[in-house]
């Protein structure tokens, strides 16, 4: 029995910005639907960085 395999598409590289983009902690909290205080806690624990 012969199996046919579909070709796999290669991922298209996306251009990246040379500088890191930043948002305010308040904007991030609103986007993630959490409090500004929680964002501060995540930063203090090293989960996210400023």
Buried (B, 14 or more C-beta within 10 A) or exposed (E): EEEEEEEEEEEEEEEEEEEEEEEEBEEBBBEEEEEBEEBEEBBEEEEEEE
